[in-house]
Every structure is written in C-alpha cells, then in structure tokens.
Amino acid sequence: MSNEGWKSIEAVKHFMKIADVLIPGRTEILSTIGKLAGNIKCDSLFVLDLGCGYGDLTAEILKYKPNAKVVMLDYSNEMIKICKMRFSENDNIKIYEADLNNGLPDIIDNYKFNIAISSFSLHHIEFENRVFLYKSIYEHLINEGIFANGDMFVGESSKINDWEFDKWIEWMRIQIKEKLGKEATFEQVKERQLDSFKQLGDKPGSIWNMRNDIITSGFKNFDCLYKYQNQALVVASK
C-alpha cells in the first residue's frame, strides 16, 4: 500500500494520538521551525506548509507570526477537513488537497513564499519525484527564501541505520509503556512499525540523499539544524 493509507480516518486519528509519543524530537523540530519562521524580517510573512497534516506546524508558526499568511497542502482529505475546522476563523490561511508527487498544484502558480515548511511528510514522496518537487519549491520562494524540512531519515551506512532503527524501536517500546500504559515486546513493536511503513508508504532517504537532491534543484545552501535518533531538521536557502 502507498500513501492511500492516509485517506483513512482511522490512520489519521491514530497518528494524531501517537505523534508526540512515538516520533523522537517532534516537539523540538516543530518549535525550531516556528522560531526560524518567526525570525524572518518582512512586512507580511507568506508560508507554504507542505504535507500539513492536521496543522500543528502552522499553529506553531502562528505563535511567532500571528498575522502570517499560510497556504497549506496535504494529500489526505481527512487531514484537510481537520485543518479547515481548526483554522476556520483565520482568513489568512488557504488549504488545498494536493499530491506532492506531482509537484506543487497549479492553484498556487502565482504565489511566492518567504518560507516553505514541512514536518514528517516528505518521506512519503517517491524518490524519483523528489528533485522535481524541490525544484517546484525553489521556484515558489522569494530570493533568499528558506525551505525547512523536519522528517524521518535513514543512515547512509546500512549497519549504522539498522542499529539506529533498533534503538528507535526500543525507545518506542518504553514510550508505549510509560505514556500509553501498554506492554509490548521489542519484536512486536518492530513488526508493527515495519507494517506501518508498508501501509503508509514511508520511504525515508538519508540526509545526504536529500542534500544532493536539494543542491541539484538549485538551492545554494543546505544544513542540518537538529538531529535526534532517526529524525532531523534540515534547511536550505535560495
């Protein structure tokens, strides 16, 4: 199964329940992106939220820039419904359903953004479509615009990656017990996670894969601002 898993309301509800429990460093990544956007000096901040999910990253940016204008895109109609309810009173926010495997939608062709942001979403994009997507993002940024992506990554070394993955599984096992009050063995958690990868179309690459694709797409600079276990925040500037 591919990204179709995100069309399911059950998958969406499950993610909302466990996101902060089972994604290492999620809170720190969202907060850092919010502060980064909040530090941009401009008269009116214009933000592109890619794979917006249920809107936590946009909500974080609004803490620092309450008058920011935001375009939110997501593949899941269920996520879109949640965002439309969540931000229904904010006229500065536009929300569209879009499959980022096809690049950015035509409806935003005339927009130029100060910053494009994403959190735990772009690892669902097919590898062969990523440079095309990054080029689309580049073209929709103003000069010196920023692209910030918090996401899941794999290690470049298969040996190190396997070790880090197992560390994550053990960390999740403990989190499940402490935060959700449920017992699970290491093998049970690992099997569930591998099954989740298949069901939800997870295809994480390495930080270095993304760097190469980003530079190929035209961006001048690339850096890693944060990494914890297999989650990281990387940024690029135009």
MARRO-180978 format. One record per residue: residue in three letters; x, y, z of N, C-alpha, C in turn. Coordinates in steps of 0.1 Angstrom, whole numbers, plus 5000, padded with zeros to 4 digits. Atoms other than C-alpha are relative to their C-alpha. Example, Ala and Ser with C-alpha at 12.3 -4.5 7.8 and 13.67 -1.06 7.14 Angstrom:
Ala500949885000512349555078500950125000 Ser499149895000513749895071499250115008 
# end
This chain:
Met500849885000500050005000500950125000 Ser499249875000501250364994499350105008 Asn500649894992500050705006498549995001 Glu501550014999496450585002499649975014 Gly500350024986496750485039499650125007 Trp500449874994496450855047498650054997 Lys501449975003493050865031499049955011 Ser500950064990491750665061499950085012 Ile500249934988490250845090500649935012 Glu499350084989491550565113501450035001 Ala498549985000495150625102500250155005 Val499849864996494751005107499850015015 Lys500249994986493250965142501149935008 His498950074994495950715151501250095001 Phe498949915001498650955140499950115010 Met500249884991497151245160500249955014 Lys499950054986497151025191501449975004 Ile498750054996500650895189501250084995 Ala498949935007502651155170501150055010 Asp499049944990504251325201500649895008 Val499550114992504650985218501149924993 Leu499250095007506450795191501050064989 Ile499049935009508351055170501050075008 Pro498949934991511651145187500250144995 Gly499649865002512251515189498950084992 Arg501049935008508951615172499750145005 Thr500349874994508251895196501150104998 Glu498849915002511752035193500150054985 Ile500049965014511552025155499050104996 Leu501049905003508252205153500350135006 Ser499649874993509452465178501150074992 Thr498949945007512652525159499650064987 Ile500549945012510852575126499250125002 Gly500849884996508452815143500950125003 Lys499149904996511253015157500850054988 Leu499349965013513153015123499150094992 Ala500949915007510053155106499750135007 Gly500349884993509453395133501150105000 Asn498849915000512953545129500150074986 Ile499949945013512353635092499550145000 Lys500449865000512254005088499350044987 Cys500849965012509454115064498750065005 Asp501349934997506254315063498949905002 Ser501150104999504054015058500649864996 Leu499450145002505353655062499049924992 Phe500850095008504053425035500649865000 Val499550134997504353055043499349894992 Leu500550115007503952735023500249875009 Asp499950114992503152435045499749874992 Leu500050125009503852105026499749885008 Gly500450124992502051795038499650045014 Cys500349934987500452005066499449915010 Gly500650084990498751715083498850075007 Tyr501149934993496351845110500450145005 Gly499749864998498152175112500950045012 Asp499249964988500552165142501150094996 Leu498849915003503452325123499550144997 Thr500549865002501352615110499650065013 Ala500449954987499952655145501250055008 Glu498849964993503552675158500550134994 Ile499649885006504452945133499150125004 Leu500949904997501353145142500350055014 Lys499749964987502653165178501050124999 Tyr499049905002505553385165499650104990 Lys500549905010503853545135498549984998 Pro501450035000500153555142499350064988 Asn500649945012499453765111500549944987 Ala499450075012501353525087498949954991 Lys500950065010499653425055500649864997 Val499550145002499853045050499149934990 Val500650105009499052805022500349875005 Met499850134995498552455035499649904989 Leu500350115010498752145012500149875007 Asp499950144995498051785021499349914990 Tyr500650105009497251465002498749945006 Ser501150064993494751345028498850095002 Asn501249924998491251475026499550015014 Glu500350004986490751375062500850115008 Met499249904993493651595073499550144996 Ile500549875005492251885051498850045008 Lys501249974992488951855069500350065014 Ile499649964986490651885103500550145000 Cys499449875001492652185092499050114997 Lys501149905003489652365078499250045012 Met500749974987487852335111500950075010 Arg499149954991490952415131500350154998 Phe499649865004491752745112498850074993 Ser501249955006488152825102499950155002 Glu500249864997488353175117501250084996 Asn498849925004491753275102499950014984 Asp500149975014491253435068501350014993 Asn498749995006494953445062500549864995 Ile499650145003495053065057499249944989 Lys500650075011494252875025500449865000 Ile499750154998494052495025499649934987 Tyr500350075012494252274994500449865001 Glu499650145002494351904987500949994988 Ala499150015011497351814966500949885003 Asp499150115000499551514958501450064996 Leu498749945002503151644961500949924991 Asn499350085010504351354939499950074987 Asn500249935013503051574911500650155001 Gly499549874999504951884923498950095007 Leu501049914994503052194936498850024991 Pro501349985008499452254924500050134992 Asp500149895009498652494896499450125008 Ile500749894993496452694920500950105007 Ile499149914993499552844937501150054991 Asp499049975010501452914905500550155001 Asn499649864999501553294911500450045013 Tyr499649974987502553274947501550005002 Lys498650014996505953354961500150005015 Phe500050024985506753244997501350045006 Asn498849974992509253365023500649875005 Ile499550134995509553015036499049894997 Ala500850125002508352665027500449915011 Ile499750084988508052425056499349864998 Ser500750135000507252055061500549935013 Ser499650084988507251815091499449864998 Phe500350144999507251435089499049964988 Ser500950025011505651425054500749964987 Leu499350025013508151435025500649874998 His499550145002509451085032499049914993 His501050075008506250975015500150024985 Ile499949985014507251114982500949904993 Glu499150095007508650874956501350064997 Phe498749955002512350904952500250074987 Glu499849945013512150974915499350134998 Asn500749875001509851274922500550115008 Arg499649914990511851444948500750134994 Val499349895006514151664927498950094993 Phe501149935006511051774907499350095010 Leu500749934990509251874939500950115006 Tyr499149904995512352054953500250124990 Lys499949895010512652254921498850085000 Ser501249925000509052354923499950095013 Ile499949924988509552464959501050124998 Tyr499049895003512652664948499450114992 Glu500649915009510652834921498950095007 His501149924993507952944946500550075012 Leu499449924989510353104970500550144995 Ile499349885003511453464970501549995001 Asn498550014999515153544967500450005014 Glu499550034986516953424998498949935009 Gly501150084993513753225007500649875006 Ile499550114992514152935031499049884998 Phe500750135000513052565029500449925012 Ala499750074988512852385062499249875001 Asn500750135001512052015064500449925012 Gly499850094989511751815096499449874997 Asp500450135005511551445088500749895005 Met499350134997512551085092501149984989 Phe498950035009515850985077500649875003 Val499350124997517850675073501550035000 Gly498649985000521550635079500649964986 Glu499450035013523850625049500749865000 Ser499550134998525550315063498949905004 Ser501150094997523150015064500349945014 Lys499750054986524949885096499650105010 Ile500449904990524550215114498550035000 Asn501449985001521050255101499249895007 Asp500650114993520049915114500150025015 Trp499749984986521549995148499150125005 Glu500849894996519750335149498549975000 Phe501450045001516450185138499649915013 Asp500350084988516649925166500050085013 Lys500049914989517450205191498650075001 Trp501349935001514250385179498949905005 Ile501050104997512150065183500049985016 Glu499950024986513450015219499550135007 Trp500549884995512750385226498550015000 Met501550005001509150345213499449905010 Arg500650104991508650035234499950065014 Ile500149934987509450235265499050115001 Gln501049905001507350525254498649955001 Ile501350065000504350295248499649965014 Lys500350044986504650165283499850125009 Glu500049894991505250495300498950104997 Lys501049895004502950725280498649944997 Leu501350065004500250485268499549895009 Gly500450114990500250225296499849874994 Lys500150135007500649935272501349935000 Glu498850095000503149645273500149954986 Ala499750065014504749535240501549965000 Thr498650055001507949335233500750084988 Phe499249935011510749475211499549944986 Glu500450065012509749225184498650054995 Gln501449955003506049335185500050144994 Val499949865004506949705182500650014986 Lys499350005013509349635153499149954989 Glu500950055010506849425134498950104996 Arg501149905002504149695138500650124992 Gln499449895007506549965126500349974986 Leu499750045013507649775096498749994991 Asp501350015007504049705087499450144997 Ser500449875002503250075092500750074988 Phe499249955012506050165067499349964987 Lys500750055012504249955041498750064998 Gln501449965001500750065049499950154996 Leu500149855002501550445048501050054990 Gly499149965011504150445021501250085004 Asp498849934995507150555042501249964991 Lys498850025008510250595020501150105004 Pro499049904996512850785041501449984993 Gly498650015006516250865024500950055011 Ser499049944991519450985040500050154999 Ile499849855000520251345049500850034988 Trp499149975012522951325022499349984987 Asn500850015012520551204996499250134998 Met500849885002518351505003500950124997 Arg499149895003521351735003500350014985 Asn499750015014522351614968498850054991 Asp501249965008518751654955499750155001 Ile500249864997518451994971500950094992 Ile499049925008521652134955499749984985 Thr500450025014520651974922498850094996 Ser501249925002517352164925500250154999 Gly499749855001519152504926500350075012 Phe499849934987519352584963501550025002 Lys498649964998522652754973500649925012 Asn499550054987522952625009499149895006 Phe500750114993521952315029500749985013 Asp499450034987522452245066499049925008 Cys500950084991521152025094500050085013 Leu500249924988519852225124499849915012 Tyr500350084988518851935146499949854995 Lys500250145003519051555147499949935014 Tyr500250084988517751315173499549864995 Gln500350145005517750935166499950014985 Asn500250015014516350895131499150124995 Gln500849885004514551235130501050124999 Ala499149895002516251555117499250124994 Leu500549885007515551915107501150054991 Val499049955009517352025076499450134993 Val500449885006517252365059500850034988 Ala499449955012518052515025499650144997 Ser500349875004518252865012500250034986 Lys500049985014517653004978501150104996 
# end
